């Protein structure tokens, strides 16, 4: 079929997108495939996951690949205002134009008089020539040479990509099989059966995204015949109390019946939409079980031979040394961990703890300016060595993701955070860091959708305030101060000691003309972050996009009006 929308036509048989003048518009194969999927589903919201599964089936790619295709399609369609492919409320994308279709082979449009022009025989051309978009491009030999060079470049590109993602995509042994059984409904509630079935489906979908395992979904009770054996099993029960749903689930080693991990989560039964309850129940047990499974699969013989107690004590001592945020205690903690790593260079747990500490030192300005560059280089070398030892470890990937974000390497952080999510699909901290990277790169719509996804999962709860402030921040720079307020207020209710959140709240109030509330929020922010001025309130701008810089400057003007000192 030939699909027509607006002034464009998409010819499936010829794999062509034609513009208003009938000329063929250039799109990469994956972008064309995505546009075809949008056109075939016009008027229906498509989730990011649905798009990625349609365009890259059975292949893991980061969300950045999805966004690149959408950007390319928007550019070709002249959709700078994002009205053809719109970001839908709650996430996902909507293709808005009306689509009609014509039989393949019919001329793309009638002439000015409304009469379909006759098809004439094409002019004769030399046999040793080829044609693209109506233009003759020389001999077959030239085309063959060009095609050969293109093929060589493609091979090199594919090899490079394979090397970059080799630890994630290539496995030297068969992947462990995880079987999910249907969640048992013990709620004595009319909705319980449907709720348990939906939570089971969401858990199955989540574990199916994990890159280094194979997943067997629940089978009907009456199913007969041989069954595929599994290495691990996940089972659970759903219970309903007066005010909440509670899900308890276990990770079990199939051959021994040994319980490897237990996870439980409770979600309010009132005040939340059913879909949100289901999402949070599945994420609440899926996230800790996925992490525990990852720890088991990533354990090495050296881990088993290592004294876990000694490592744990060193890490706890180091953490205790920085509870009082002073440079002296930071130095003591760094020495403890560095000595432990010198004694055991292959100890990934200590390496992760050391890099996390050094990242905190950079953020808290506990290094002198001369020490910062050396500290970054040393931390990078440490975490990359840990990554070589355990390329699929959530703990290592998550720490690297945080470190890249903290040091303003946003493009790199998107890739590493995407890998983290390929082993822990419900990781709210990784989603927050993806959103933060998108925010700094000027992709404000994408950032908001990512923060909203983290809120739908709500895991781990300890990180909840981060994606809430992120959603408020993104909403604010998108020009909707009213909608930003609830996000920022929820974040402050959880973690009231974050001065920057109060300052963003002040900017929102100021834009809405609520000046007294703006001044009160700014006073609280300055009390929590004394010495903050218009010159240092914004995060470091290294590698930030011009769009983010402009948006930050705009919000700072509102902060100044609310009482932020200019110098």
Beta strands, then each sheet from edge to edge (+ up, - down):
strand 1: 2-5
strand 2: 8-11
strand 3: 16-18
strand 4: 24-25
strand 5: 85-87
strand 6: 93-95
strand 7: 100-102
strand 8: 131-132
strand 9: 135-136
strand 10: 176-180
strand 11: 184-185
strand 12: 213-216
strand 13: 232-240
strand 14: 244-253
strand 15: 259-268
sheet 1: 4+ 3- 2+ 1- 7+
sheet 2: 5+ 6-
sheet 3: 8+ 9-
sheet 4: 11+ 13+ 10+ 12+
sheet 5: 11+ 13+ 14- 15+
end
